[in-house]
């Protein structure tokens, strides 16, 4: 079965995942706070939105925002190598997955309409998630990506 009956393990560099997830989340936040208004959109602050959904604690909103970003970075570490191109391209392509998760699952859970209620807001979210993924893929990089390696006997 498979690779000559050898077990396969995934080699994930957790420290690199945390750095990539944190930088990607910070970059996405910057897009929402400063770039979105330049696109004619209102500022989008995911931490404030999460805080509102969790009872109003801004600190909890920020913590949740960065925890989600780091959790999604683990997903990139596991599956990012399946996308084509260099790390930042694979990451941006991966960013489409959390975009759809946010628009189809998270927004309705927070009482908001699908796709943020408008094409413009949805596009702003898409840009943010592409930037998030691009940074995660670029920072996690080629060398650190999860690769199938034979388990030692």
C-alpha positions as CSV (number, residue, x, y, z in Angstrom):
1,X,0.0,0.0,0.0
2,X,1.4,3.4,-0.9
3,X,5.1,4.1,-0.6
4,X,6.4,0.5,-0.3
5,X,4.2,-0.2,2.8
6,X,6.0,2.6,4.7
7,X,4.1,4.9,7.1
8,X,4.0,8.5,6.1
9,X,4.3,11.4,8.6
10,X,3.9,15.1,8.0
11,X,6.9,17.3,8.9
12,X,5.5,20.6,10.1
13,X,7.7,23.3,11.5
14,X,5.4,24.7,14.3
15,X,7.6,27.8,15.0
16,X,7.5,28.7,11.3
17,X,3.7,28.2,11.2
18,X,3.2,30.5,14.2
19,X,5.4,33.2,12.6
20,X,3.7,32.8,9.2
21,X,0.2,32.8,10.7
22,X,0.9,35.9,12.9
23,X,2.4,37.9,10.0
24,X,-0.4,36.8,7.6
25,X,-3.0,37.8,10.1
26,X,-1.4,41.1,10.8
27,X,-1.1,41.8,7.1
28,X,-4.8,40.9,6.6
29,X,-5.8,43.2,9.4
30,X,-3.8,46.1,7.9
31,X,-5.6,45.6,4.6
32,X,-9.0,45.7,6.5
33,X,-8.1,48.8,8.5
34,X,-6.1,50.9,6.1
35,X,-6.3,49.5,2.5
36,X,-10.1,48.9,2.5
37,X,-10.9,52.6,3.1
38,X,-8.6,53.5,0.2
39,X,-10.8,51.2,-1.9
40,X,-13.9,53.1,-0.9
41,X,-14.9,50.5,1.8
42,X,-15.4,51.1,5.5
43,X,-12.6,49.8,7.7
44,X,-12.9,46.1,8.3
45,X,-11.7,45.0,11.7
46,X,-12.2,41.2,12.2
47,X,-11.2,41.5,15.9
48,X,-14.0,44.0,16.5
49,X,-16.5,41.8,14.6
50,X,-15.4,38.7,16.6
51,X,-15.5,40.7,19.9
52,X,-19.1,41.7,19.1
53,X,-20.0,38.1,18.4
54,X,-18.4,36.9,21.6
55,X,-19.9,39.3,24.1
56,X,-18.0,42.5,23.5
57,X,-14.5,41.8,24.8
58,X,-12.1,43.4,22.4
59,X,-9.1,41.6,23.9
60,X,-10.9,38.3,23.3
61,X,-11.7,39.4,19.7
62,X,-8.0,40.0,19.0
63,X,-7.0,36.7,20.6
64,X,-9.6,34.8,18.6
65,X,-8.5,36.6,15.4
66,X,-4.9,35.7,15.8
67,X,-5.7,32.1,17.0
68,X,-7.9,31.6,13.8
69,X,-5.1,33.0,11.7
70,X,-2.5,30.6,13.2
71,X,-4.9,27.6,13.0
72,X,-5.5,28.3,9.3
73,X,-1.7,28.5,8.9
74,X,-1.4,25.0,10.1
75,X,-3.9,24.1,7.3
76,X,-1.5,25.7,4.9
77,X,1.4,23.8,6.3
78,X,-0.4,20.6,5.8
79,X,-2.0,21.2,2.3
80,X,-0.2,24.2,0.8
81,X,2.2,22.1,-1.2
82,X,-0.8,20.8,-3.2
83,X,-1.2,24.3,-4.9
84,X,0.9,25.3,-7.8
85,X,3.6,28.0,-7.9
86,X,6.0,29.5,-5.4
87,X,5.0,29.8,-1.7
88,X,3.3,33.2,-1.9
89,X,1.2,32.1,-4.9
90,X,0.3,28.8,-3.2
91,X,-0.6,30.8,-0.1
92,X,-2.8,33.2,-1.9
93,X,-4.6,30.4,-3.6
94,X,-5.0,28.7,-0.2
95,X,-6.4,32.0,1.1
96,X,-9.5,31.5,-1.1
97,X,-10.5,28.6,1.2
98,X,-10.7,30.7,4.4
99,X,-12.4,33.4,2.4
100,X,-15.3,31.1,1.5
101,X,-15.4,29.7,5.1
102,X,-15.7,33.2,6.4
103,X,-18.3,34.3,4.0
104,X,-20.5,31.2,4.0
105,X,-20.1,30.1,7.6
106,X,-18.6,32.7,10.0
107,X,-20.5,35.7,8.7
108,X,-23.9,34.1,9.1
109,X,-22.9,32.8,12.6
110,X,-22.2,36.4,13.6
111,X,-25.6,37.5,12.3
112,X,-24.3,39.0,9.1
113,X,-25.5,38.2,5.5
114,X,-23.7,35.8,3.2
115,X,-20.8,37.4,1.4
116,X,-20.8,40.4,3.8
117,X,-24.1,41.7,2.4
118,X,-22.5,43.4,-0.6
119,X,-20.2,42.7,-3.5
120,X,-17.8,45.5,-2.5
121,X,-17.5,44.2,1.1
122,X,-17.0,40.6,-0.2
123,X,-14.3,41.8,-2.6
124,X,-12.6,43.6,0.3
125,X,-12.7,40.4,2.3
126,X,-11.3,38.4,-0.6
127,X,-8.4,40.8,-1.0
128,X,-7.7,40.5,2.7
129,X,-7.7,36.7,2.6
130,X,-5.5,36.6,-0.5
131,X,-3.0,38.9,1.3
132,X,-3.2,36.7,4.4
133,X,-2.5,33.6,2.4
134,X,0.2,35.2,0.3
135,X,2.0,36.2,3.5
136,X,1.5,32.8,5.1
137,X,2.8,31.0,2.0
138,X,5.7,33.5,1.6
139,X,6.8,33.4,5.2
140,X,6.3,29.6,5.7
141,X,8.2,29.2,2.5
142,X,9.4,26.4,0.3
143,X,11.8,24.8,2.8
144,X,9.4,24.6,5.7
145,X,6.4,23.1,3.9
146,X,5.0,19.8,5.1
147,X,6.4,17.0,3.1
148,X,5.7,13.3,3.2
149,X,8.7,11.6,4.7
150,X,9.1,8.0,5.5
151,X,8.6,7.2,9.2
152,X,11.6,5.7,10.9
153,X,11.1,2.1,11.9
